[in-house]
Each structure stands twice: as structure tokens, then as C-alpha cells.
Amino acid sequence: MHMRFPLFSRWLLTAGVILSLFVPGALQAAAPERLHAPWNELLARYVTRDGRIDYTGMLEEEDKLGAYLETIRKTPPDERTWSRSEQQAYWLNVYNAATVYMVLQYYPVRSMNEIKVKSLKGSKSAWEAPSVTVGSKEYSLNQIEREVLRNKFQDPRVHFALGSAAETSPPLLNEAYDGTRLNQQLDGQVRRFVNNAKFNQLAAGHLRLSSLFDWYSVEFGEGPQLVAWLNTYSTVVIAPTATVEFLSFDWTLNDRARQAENQALR
């Protein structure tokens, strides 16, 4: 039996569809945290507490991740109604989801640096290829990091929230970033990274630090300025005169399956 909509109801339905086409994300704009629910579910299911990713499991739900990124495409941040924290959380989630999605397109792969994305003029790295669309604009992962997250928000803590799918990159948080709790989440990520001996070895007079602090020294500072920044989060009290050396960065994929293989060989 076919149901008939009254004329006015049919008009409202049609108007709603048209509105959704011309005003992307209008319904989500009032509550941007709901936008990231699918990504939050995937993170909770496939990211371990130490930030490793079950890419094999994630691959089984690749369509769900793709649908989330498609929703993102249609729902750019509304700068009129979204708070600054909500906008920042949005871009952090987009970057991390797009990075994982990029890996899935080429999985299995040993490193993001091995990925070459074909283009009309040859190929580009996974970092430089325009792989993310937000609204009507295309972005590469590097553009999101540099032009949006670094330039617009000027918050060095973002470097510990971005997952670069590498063995010694800051561990991926196993929940989506949420504008209402963003400050707490970012501080937690910094403490988690700074005080983990896998990434940094801290002593009062000598520091062996992740290359991140070298690459982004403009933001973290050098010498006493860097030490002062670290002391905000470190469980070790570091002397201003502490010597500093930087550790090499391991770009091997942060794959949970690889960890399981290594443990089995021991």
C-alpha cells in the first residue's frame, strides 16, 4: 500500500532536500560534535591505547570511513556558529581520518613515505597529493597541517594530536577530538608523548628528544625556551642548561599487525 504525502508535507520534504544540497551540513552546524561520531566509533574499535592502528580491521569498514569523509566534504566548519575549539577539532579529525584512509588505499604498505599518488603530471607523495575535499576546496595533508592548523590556530600542541601513521609519531588518540573537551584532550596528548621513553628520554641535565621538537623549533623554541615549554608537561624537572640531542624518526607504519608479529618472534 502506497502512502500519499499531503501537498504541503511533500513541499517541505522537497525543500529540505534542496536545502541540504545548497547549505552543506546545515543540520550538523548546531552540534558539530555529532558530525564526528562515525570516526569516533572507528577509533574506539581499531586504535589501541598505545596508538597503534588495526589497519586490517579498519579496512573491513573502509566504506564507513569513506562515508565520514564524504560527510566532511559536505560540511565545512561554520565560522559564524562554531567555536574556535570546534573548528580546530574538526580539522584535527579530518587530518587523522584522511591519513588513515590514505593508508588503506595502499595497504599493506611499510610506510606512508612509500605511497605515491598518481596525478596528471606524474605522482605526488601522500603528504602533498590533494586528497581531502572540504566544501569546494581541495587540500593535501600538508596544507591542512601548515595552512589551517598551524597558521590559523597557532597552537603547537596540534603536533601531538596529528597521526602521521609512523612508529615514532605521537600515538593516535582512540577517540575523536571534541571541541567541548579539546583543551583537555590536547594537554593529555602532549603529556602522553613527552613523558613516554619511546619518544623522549628526559633527565634534569640532558634531553634526547623526538625530531618533532627540531622540525618545529620555531614553535617550541630552542635551549631554555624549549626547556620551559617541556617543563609545563614533563614529570621530570629539567634544568634550563640541559643539553639536547634529537632522535632519528622511524617512519615505519604504526601497524598493530606488525607489533603482533614482532612479539610472536620473541
Number of C-alpha atoms within 10 A of each C-alpha: 3 4 5 8 10 8 9 9 11 12 11 11 13 11 12 11 11 11 14 13 12 10 13 19 22 16 13 14 19 12 12 23 18 12 18 21 14 15 23 19 13 20 21 14 15 19 22 16 12 13 21 23 24 18 23 16 15 20 18 11 12 18 12 15 20 14 13 20 23 14 17 23 19 20 20 21 23 17 11 7 13 16 15 14 16 23 20 23 28 22 21 24 23 25 25 21 22 21 21 20 21 19 20 17 12 14 15 12 15 17 19 23 15 13 19 16 17 12 10 5 6 8 13 14 16 21 22 15 19 18 16 23 18 18 15 8 10 14 19 19 22 16 18 19 20 13 13 16 23 17 11 12 14 12 13 17 18 20 21 23 26 24 23 24 26 21 19 23 25 25 26 25 25 21 18 26 26 23 20 13 12 16 15 11 19 21 16 16 21 21 16 17 21 22 17 13 11 12 23 18 16 22 15 13 13 15 18 16 20 22 19 19 17 16 11 13 15 10 16 19 15 16 14 15 13 16 22 18 14 20 16 12 17 19 13 12 16 20 15 15 12 15 16 16 13 15 18 12 14 13 17 18 23 26 22 19 15 15 11 10 10 9 9 8 6 5
